[in-house]
Amino acid sequence: MKLNIITGLANVLLLMSCNKNEKMLDVLADYNNAKEEKGYHFGDKLQLPKEVTDNAASITINLEDKETSSLVVDPKFFRLGDNNVIFEIKTKNGETLNQDATINVFTKNKEQTIPYKVVAEYLHDRNNFIEGFVVEGNTVYESDGIEGSSQLIKYILGSKVPSIVRKQPAKIFSEGCTIVGDKIYQLTYKNKIGLVYDKNTLEKLSEFPLPNIIGEGWGLTYDGKNLIATDGSKNLYFLDVADPSKVVKTVSVAGSSQTYDQLNELEYHNGFIYSNVWHKPFVLKIDPATGEVVGKFDFTQITKENSRGDSENVLNGIAFKGENMLITGKRWPKIYEVQIQ
């Protein structure tokens, strides 16, 4: 009889403990869900519910291969954008509980709409499904990607007739390109390789495997030290130009209320990265050190005029001519020179 009473009490206590643990996790999940859309800023502190803090001996946040017991949103631990974490809670009665969560970190300053004025227009071959676009002086290097008929071309700004055409094998789908010294570096869409060409002749010099973390090749630029690539995600991948298979660092891109993914064609100019977003008519101005979107160009009207009702004829070319920006897109008949106001 006594043993039955002890066993019964133990079961009651176990049930009470389980119920308390479930309530803690439910309350924490509700809190995280409520905060996910609003997000945090660097320096904010996670104000976890009392049901969690009062019953926790310790709380640890795990992010990828890192962990912290601090509840402050520290840039040394978190990145801008969505951070998929696991809360590990050690309760006062010695149990360990785990709760998945997404902690969104946004910028404190709202991204500014940057005014501009179109100051010149140039002809562009509307047959070109442009993926990469870089200008040096008045010379344009363009990577056109289409299944079975990709090409790298070189031409004078304003001319529809290329001076050099480098047709690529049918298996290659060309993507972003950039200039490094006397070479052109180019990404491929799903081939998992990058290609290197002589800038003057467009003769192929070599190729390299893309880092495993890059699922697909999208945009490419060069900041004078590293290649910077996109793969259609929220990330900018900084690659060692001497060994582009090596990722030097990864930066996530976000603004004051959202993470920006599907980053596409890139250009580096005067300390900032400029990126378009696939199927969106704007260009982001990004701080490469943090991933913060500090400004945005709205090219809605220009995109509408050039898409001709085809949703695939998207804005997809960014370059600079002096301090003016050049923009174009897939199968656009024009290149636009815009003066930043």
Protein Blocks (a to p, Z undefined) as FASTA:
>chain_A
ZZmmmmmmmmmmmmmmmmmmmmmmmmmmmmmmmmmmnopaehiacdddfklmmmpfbdcd
dehjaccfbfbdcfklmcghjdddddddddfkopacddddddddddfbdcdddddddfbd
cdddfkbccfbdcdehjaccdddddehiaccddddehiabdfbdcdddfklccdddddeh
jaccdddfklopacdddfklopafbdcdddfklmbacbdcdehlaccddehiabdcdddf
klmmbcfbdcddddfkbccehiacdddeehiacdddehiabdcdddfknopafbdcdfkl
mmmmmnnopaklccfbdcdehjbccdddehiabdcddddZZ
